[in-house]
Amino acid sequence: MTNLPVGIEIRLKRLPHGEGLPLPSYATEHAAGMDVVAGESLILEPGARFAVATGFAIAIPVGYEVQVRPRSGLALKHGITCLNTPGTIDADYRGEVKVILANLGSEPFAIARGERIAQLVPAAVQRARFTEVAELDETARGQGGFGSTGR
């Protein structure tokens, strides 16, 4: 599909209830996220949230994470989004990948097994160390908080 190099290899174990489902994949040549499908069918009522099974587990290389993000079409058309966005799957997690979906819309939403429900975006992880100091350096913004820029 693309001439872009593959950055990392992520091993995937298909679980019994994931048989027959497509693996996560890029829908277009320059897509940043891989579409992931539901491994089960359910009705998500307005205001409800549910951890939807995908039917697979993964082994992410050390130094990477996989971010779980909403699909823009589901969000715009139906008010379906991922909670804890972006969700992080850590390199040492080996359980089933689940997608926490929430229905922010006003109508029940049917999720069919095999329907695209989210995107997975592999990302490099940079670790940090906090150093306690008595004072911080000054900046033009200073302590201006939420909504303080662009005025």
C-alpha positions in Angstrom: 0.0 0.0 0.0 2.7 2.5 0.9 6.4 3.2 0.4 6.7 4.3 4.0 9.0 2.2 6.1 7.6 0.0 8.9 9.0 1.5 12.2 8.4 -1.4 14.6 7.0 -4.9 14.7 4.2 -5.6 17.2 3.4 -9.2 17.8 -0.3 -10.0 18.0 -2.1 -13.0 19.5 -5.5 -13.6 18.2 -7.9 -14.8 20.9 -10.6 -17.4 20.3 -13.4 -14.8 20.0 -11.3 -12.8 17.5 -11.3 -15.6 14.9 -12.3 -14.2 11.5 -11.8 -10.6 12.4 -9.4 -8.4 10.4 -6.2 -7.4 12.1 -5.6 -3.7 12.9 -4.6 -2.1 9.6 -4.1 1.3 7.9 -7.1 2.3 5.8 -5.2 4.7 3.6 -1.6 5.1 2.4 -0.8 8.0 4.8 -3.0 7.1 7.7 -1.4 7.6 11.1 -3.7 5.2 12.9 -4.6 1.6 12.3 -8.3 0.8 12.4 -9.3 -1.7 15.0 -12.7 -3.6 15.0 -15.0 -4.7 17.7 -14.7 -8.4 18.8 -18.3 -8.4 20.1 -21.7 -6.9 19.4 -23.6 -4.7 21.8 -25.9 -1.7 22.2 -24.3 1.4 23.8 -27.1 3.5 25.4 -26.8 7.3 25.6 -24.5 8.2 28.5 -23.2 4.7 28.8 -19.6 3.5 28.5 -18.2 0.0 27.9 -14.8 -1.7 27.4 -15.3 -3.3 24.0 -13.3 -6.5 23.3 -11.1 -6.6 20.2 -10.3 -10.3 20.1 -6.5 -9.9 20.4 -3.6 -9.2 22.7 -0.3 -7.6 21.7 3.3 -7.4 22.7 4.7 -3.9 22.2 8.4 -3.5 22.0 10.1 -1.8 25.0 10.4 1.9 24.4 7.0 2.2 22.7 3.3 2.4 23.6 0.2 2.1 21.5 -2.3 4.9 21.8 -6.0 4.2 21.4 -7.9 7.1 19.8 -11.5 7.7 18.6 -12.7 7.5 15.0 -13.7 10.9 13.9 -16.7 9.7 11.9 -18.2 7.9 14.9 -17.6 11.0 17.1 -19.2 13.4 14.6 -22.1 11.4 13.4 -23.1 9.5 16.5 -21.3 11.0 19.5 -19.3 7.8 20.1 -15.8 8.5 21.5 -13.1 6.8 23.4 -12.7 7.7 27.1 -9.2 8.2 28.5 -8.2 9.6 25.1 -5.6 8.9 24.0 -5.6 5.7 26.0 -2.2 4.1 26.4 -1.3 0.4 26.1 2.0 -0.1 27.8 4.8 -2.3 26.5 4.5 -4.7 29.5 0.7 -5.3 29.1 -0.3 -8.7 27.7 -4.0 -8.9 28.2 -6.7 -8.4 25.6 -6.8 -5.0 24.0 -10.1 -3.3 24.9 -11.5 0.0 23.7 -13.4 2.1 26.3 -16.2 3.6 24.2 -18.8 6.2 25.5 -22.0 7.3 23.9 -22.2 11.1 24.2 -25.1 11.1 21.7 -28.9 11.1 22.4 -29.7 7.7 20.8 -28.7 4.1 21.5 -25.8 3.0 19.3 -25.4 -0.5 18.0 -21.9 -1.8 17.7 -21.6 -4.8 15.4 -18.8 -7.4 15.7 -16.3 -6.5 13.1 -17.2 -2.8 13.0 -14.3 -0.3 13.1 -14.5 1.3 16.5 -11.1 3.1 17.2 -7.6 3.7 15.9 -4.3 2.4 17.3 -1.2 4.7 16.9 2.2 3.3 17.9 4.4 5.9 19.5 7.9 6.1 21.0 8.0 6.7 24.8 10.4 9.1 26.4 10.9 8.7 30.1 11.5 11.6 32.4 12.8 12.4 35.9 11.5 15.2 38.0 14.0 17.4 39.8 12.7 19.5 42.7 13.8 23.2 42.6 13.1 26.2 44.7 12.1 28.5 41.8 11.3 28.0 38.1 12.6 30.2 35.3 10.3 33.1 34.1 8.5 33.0 30.8 6.2 35.5 28.9 3.2 33.4 29.8 4.1 32.9 33.4 1.3 31.4 35.5 -1.4 32.1 32.9 -3.6 29.0 32.9 -6.5 27.6 30.8 -7.5 30.0 28.1 -4.8 32.5 28.8 -3.0 32.4 25.5 -4.1 34.1 22.3 -5.7 37.2 23.8 
